Amino acid sequence: MNQKLFRIYNRIASVVVLLVAAVTYLMTMEPTVSFWDCGEFIASSYKLEVGHAPGNPVFQIISRFLTMFVPAEKAAVAVNVGSALCSAFTIFFLYLTIAHLGRRILEKGNKNPYSTGNAIALIGASVVGSLAYCWSDTFWFSAVEAEVYAMSSLLTAISFWAILKWEEGADEEYADRWLIFIAFLMGLTIGVHLLSLLVIPPIALIYYYRRTPKATLMGTIWTLLISFAVIAVILWGIVPYVPKVAAAFDLLFVNTFGLGYNSGALFFVILLFVLSLLAVFLTRKYKKYVLHTISLAFTVILIAYSAFIVVVIRSVNNTPTNEGQPDNAFALVKYLSREQFGSTPLLYGPSFASLPYDYENTTYHTALDGKYYSAPGPVDYIFPAQSKMFFPRMHSRQPSHIDFYKSYMGNRGKILPGCEHKMPTFADNMKFFFDYQVNYMYFRYFMWNFAGRQNDLHGQVPGDLVRGNWECGIPFIDKMRLSDQSEGPDYIVNNESKNHYYLLPLILGIIGLLYQLAKDKKNWFVTMLLFLMTGIAIIVYLNQSPYQVRERDYAYAGSFYVFTIWIGLAVLSIYEKLSEWLGKGRHEAIIAPVVSVVLLSVPILMAAQNWDDHDRSNRYTARDMAYNFMESADPQAIIITHGDNDTFPLWYIQEVEGVGTDKRVMNTSLLGIDWYIDQMQCKQYESEPIRFTTPRINYLYGTNEAIRIYDRLSRPITAKEAIELFNDPNVKISVNGEKECFLASRRIRVPVNKENVIKNGIVAPCDYDKIVDTLYLNISEGKSTLTKPELMILDMLSNYQWDRPIYILSQGGDINIGIKDYLQFDGFMYKLVPIKNRLSLTEINQVDTDKMYDLLMNRYRWDSFSKDFHVDYQNLVVFNSSFSQRYIFVQTAVALYRKQQKDRAVEVLDKMQEVFPDTKFPLNTSIIYSVNEMMVIQAAEIYYKTGNSDKARELLTKFMDETLLSIKLFSKPYGSRSVVSKYDLQTNFQLYQYGLELLDQFDKELADSYIEEIDYLLK
């Protein structure tokens, strides 16, 4: 086979791989919004709004283009299709990359590199490697949802492929156009995700090796240093300093010349582009080739980076989602630097045990009354040198994190003067780094993709044997690592995410790695560098603290991408070895296709194992949950949310599908930030503004972040008085020589306008007699400060005329100002009502039963929950814990039973059984730490009390059987441990006992049988 014919077949194979990937992702993508950031990305793209920092305008512009051709209810599909196609093309470019690297190996010392056998083996290698990544766990998950990672992966793949194309024709005229193209891609990636910048060092090495026939170690080191400098120039030069210099110009034009906001920034941008184009022109004119290339690369990066102008333009228009409000140059600087997310030390800094000995005040500029105002920012703490350490990994000061760090320290370390905790030794610091950050937060994910996965339960602690470990499917290896888990509850031991690859992808990758090292050391070094940059380097940069809220494997997808290159090259290695054993030159045309087909079974195995848990094609749960939230709330409601999964789906359903646009979503995680408080005071769609009386200067970023409580008054004061005293410039306390606002009382009164309560339907007519004249909010003695979100909620209540309903999630969540005593259960949320109520996790007294019955039986969307779809961990944790669906049904049934509406109570429980079958949503998911299990027991009790013993017995029998399976699993001995999981075992023993107590009361015979079961198990 000649080279021309090989190219034809190679291109055909690459297109086939592209189609296979596209079909895979389009068939398995979610047909609507998913959890986490997807709701925000879809909503902000659909109307070109401003998403969270540091922004992704390139992703938004492309996604917006895709949504232009579909109706609103299909916008999520359009954005998901965009991700699926980006992912498919990533696989396409991976195929081309493997083919190129494979050719480089075959061309070394091979007289006929394109022989039939070699050509077939090379195509087979490219197919096997690219499809292994196509069907890998981590990439497939991100490939089918509206996230930036698919587009970021595509930019990385194109960039690496482009430098290989440059290498191929580096001696041709205009070959360096590929370098300018790569520079443009680097500019684009700033507007998608910065991870793609990590491809720059491998690109630099390829350039050096191609231009320097006799590469040296010192030359390689200098090339790497220059490449790191290029990343630094882009990441810490162009990205922050272009807007910083623009901000300096804007300060001059606004504060000195009296012009409008952004006038100076616009002048600077135009000037910068003129100077850049002038540099391109002059360096070309005077034939300064290197300078011309650099100036042209800089210019195209700027052109791509200019996509952020869209963010500023849309922010100036005050879009409903306007995170960070980067409507001027100074705000854009803060937005791009992600100030609201804080920072972590990397190479040198304090540990969790360090205490500052001093601080420095900071200032920043913010727009205020037509000028830029210099406002006090957060303080910078200064730590003594002896409390800092090299490469600090144990840095977080959260109490739970400190306890986690101490588990690595034993009793080692020393206490510095004034410090509460011992400083970790460097050895313990590194032990945490290797065991938690490298092993648990990277290697575990790596093995998910190339060895196999135990389940998709969220793992948080190394040593947990039942949550989210890697598992290969080879019995003696798995039992040695994780104990015998052949028997237990289905959602753990038979989880659809239990995917076994029997170490085959891992073995192939190692073979390919060693093969490339032996045959092509330069390209091996390039590939290994890319592997390390997208793996270990990210681990070091992220410096993750314990107890992450979700699995973070998506951050390392680039590393897994590189490993599949070696999986592909393993085909060449095995083909070459077999050819040598059977006699060189003989049977090559037979050996190559046989090896390719046999090894193709490895990615096919991955596809077969992964398909069921990566297929989201029939899942509508996040969208329907958002709809049900909105349906719970009355018109003009204020809905106070707390986190991502209770906020982003609501943003999606409002902004895209137009549901509940008269309601205002208020997120407490954002309510402590000045721009968000500003936005709450604007009208959005049909939702009226929220009135705050605190002046902007008192809630600016860095101001009043923690408000001290000084109970100076001997009487309860109204919320209005409390806020007026807080904002009074003459009423201050002195702290470290600084004057601070404070809260003057722990006892706050909120007057009730009964007329408005009745007029606006805040309370049901049957509860009019319960309405109190005043809400008394008591802030506990143990609470010394208010957060800014708590202050703003109190400010809102100071003006509250009971003219619109207020709802809050999770019985108040992190808002602890005494409002929990006045919450009414309204399904997915709790409504603030002027009725004193005793409220606990499992006992609710204030329920509008008529409304709840109507919501559950007639208005909520439940159909999607009983469909045939994969209930992954995120759905389990949301629907059994964060917003326990059974909790909503059971608490409504309990309230109906108390009102002697027994038939309705049974109807509600029957509906629960229908829409949440235990085959999809297990009755016992105690591993998630939820109220779900107590709700099942309470449901069985209502069944018994209403005379439905058969239904109670059926429900409780299933629950007790599931609990027995949990006890069997958690009670198995493992190594030096007495049991697999002591905590989970104790939890399930307790749940079993609760079930026995209920059975003993209503079904003595069944109780006795389960007593026998547990007695037999304990023998």
Disulfide bonds with the S-S distance in Angstrom:
none
